[in-house]
């Protein structure tokens, strides 16, 4: 199933990528790799989260994301719409997942030190019980980012997840995430990021360390491609064993 969705996703995004490469002939510049950068973007993000590899429990997704960036105020807002397929002890279920709305703001403390604020609201729009959490979820976050002249940057932040409303019989989410980014952006057209995350469940005290990597490159100045694998490192709070994501992102199409 995962091979099929990646093949289909590439066939879907390839014409857009070719079209995007014809729009802008400016010099290549890496965009959007740093968490503080706000752009108007359209993104297609296929991937798979493997929950229990030995029992074949996984979630395959294709998420469409649109963010509108206000460059003058370093602010954006966006929507993320996931199409999902969950597989486990049954034949699998397909449908729409929970739609996410988000807004981000970033500002400068010094020329190289920046801060960011984020607010996300996940809505219970899933068409099947297995494809969503059945409740609203609000997730505020904040981070700091420091960029070096050599192209390296570091960032760290905290995010809180809390569910409310919706189906009271569904599980409650009340957890904290601490995250850091260690990245390098080349002077040409590529970047790489190491992204460790620490999760702490405030309900039962369980913890998790999850590690992701991201590598990507720009195509003709306004299209980015990336690959993002990750895996569970340690902890009793085991959200998934490993994951892999692909993505294509178009900048400033409107």
N, C-alpha and C positions, 0 to 999 in steps of 0.2 A: 504493500500500500504506500509506504513512504517513497519508494522509487517512483511510483506512478505520479504522486502529487508533485514531486520535484520536477519531473519531466514536463508535466502539464504546466506548472508554474513558469518554467523557463520558456516554454512555447508561448505563454500568455504575455510575458514581460519583454521578450526579445524584440517584437515590433516597436514597443514603446521606447526601448533603449536605443534602437536605431534611429527612431524619430527624434528622441531627445538629443542625440549626438549631432543632429543637423541643425538644431535650434541655435546653438551658441558656439562660435568659433574662437572665443577669447582664450587667453592663456589658461592652462589648467591650474586650479586652486582647490585644495582640499577644503570641503565644507561640512559642517555638522558633526565632526568627530568629537569636538569638545562638548561637554554637557551644557556649557553656558551659551552656546551659539543658537540663535533663533532665526529660522528661515521659513519661507513658505515652501512646503514640501508635499509631494504625493509619493507614498511608499507602498510597495507590495512585499509582504514578509511571510513566506512559507517556512514551516518548520515542524519539528516533532519533539514532544516531551515524553520520555520513556519513564513511566512511573514504577513499573515492576517488570524488569526485562525477562526474568525467568518465567513469568506467567503471561507474558504478552500484553500487559496493560500499558496503553499509551494513548496520547492525544496528538493527532495530526491537525495542523491548522494552516490557514491562509488568511492573514490579517491585512486589511486595507487601511492605511492611515493617511489622514489629511490634516496638516497643520498650517495655519495662516499666521505669518510672522509680521509684527510691526517693528521694522528695523529701527525706527527713530527712538522707540521706547524700550527696545530689547525685551519685547513681550510677545507671546504667541498663545493661540488656543487651538485645540484640535479634537478630532474624533477618531477612534479606532474601532473597526468593525471586523470581528473574527468569524470565519466559516470553519467549523470544527468537525472532526470525526474521532470519536472515542472508541477504542477497542479494548476488550477485556475478556471476561468469561462468556461473553455473548458474541453475536455476529458483528457487533459494532453499530453505533448510531451516528447519524449525520444531522447537521443543522446549524443554525445561527447561535453564536455564543453571546456572552454578556458584552454589550457595547460600552466603551469607555470614553469619557469626556475629560479633557485635561487642559490646564493653562499653566504657563511657565513664565517666570520673570527673572532676568539677570541684571546685575549691576556691577560697577567697578568700585573696589576699595582703593586699590592702586592700579597702575597700568597693567601689572602682571597678576595681581590678586583680584579675583572676582567672586561674587556670591550669587546664589540662585535660590529661588523659591518655586515650589510646584504644588499644584493641587489637582488630584484626580478623583473622578466620581465614576464608579462602575455601576451600571444599571442592570437589573435582572430581566434581560430581554431574551435569554436563551429559549429556544424552541423545544428543547428536551431537558428533563431534569438532570441528566448526566452531563450536560454541556454548560452548566452555569452554577453559581452558588445560591441562587434563589433569593438573594437579598441585595440591597444597596450596599456599596462599599466606598468609604471615603478614605483618601490616602494623601495627607499632607507630607511634604518633604522639604528639606533645605540642604544646601551643600556649599562648600568652598572649593575654589579651583586656582591653582598657581601654574603659570606657564613660564617655561625657561626659553631663552633666546635660541637654544640649540635645537628646539623642536619638541623636546620632552615636556610633558605636563603631568601633574598629579591632582587628584580631586578626592574629596571625601564628603560623605553626607549621611543623613539619617532620614528614614521614612517610616511612617506609622500607618498601619492598616486596621480599619475598624468597620465591621458590618452593622447594619441597622435596618429596620423595616422589613418589608417583604415577607417571606415565609418563615414564621417563627420556629417551625420544626427543623429548619436547616441549620447546619453547623455555624457557630459564631466564629468570626475571625477577629482576633485581637493580638496583633503581633508587631514587632519592631524589626526594621532592617537597617543595619549599618553597612555602608558600601564604600569602597575605594576604587579609584581608577589610576592606573599607571600606564601612560600612553606616550607614543612617539608619532609625530606627524612629519613626513618628509617634506622637503622643499619642492618636490615635483608633484606626485599625484597619489600617494598611498599613506596608510596609517596602520598602526597595530596597538591594541589595548589589552592589558591584563586587568581583570575585573573580579576580585574576590568579594563575596557577600557573606554577611553574618546575620542570621535570623534568630529571633528570640520570641517564643510564644508566651505571651503574658498570661494566658489562661492556665497552662500546665507546666511552664518552666522549661519546656524542651527547646533545644538549640540545634542550629544547623550551620555548617560552613559550606558554601557552594562557590565554585570557581568557574568563571567564564573567560573566554578569549575572543577577541574580535580583530579581524583583519579585513581591510577594504581598500578600494582604489577608486579614483575619479575617472570619468570618461568624458573628455571634451568639455570639462568645466561645469557641467550642470547635471550630470548623472553619476550616482555613486552605487557601487556594488560591494556587498560585504558578506562574510561568512562568520558565524558566531557559534562555536561549540562550547559545551560546558558539562560539568559533572559534579556529583555530590562528593564532598571530601570527608566530612565527619559530622557526627551529631545524631541524636535520636529523632529529631524533627526532620524526617526525610520526605521532602515534597516531591522529589523525582530522583532517579538514578543518574540520568544524563539527558542532554538535549542537543539539538543542532538546529540552527536557523540560517536561512539565506535571505538576502534582501536586495532590492533595487529601489533607489530613492531619486526622485526628480526634484530639482530645485528651481524655484521662481518661475514656474510655468504660467502663473497669472500675476 
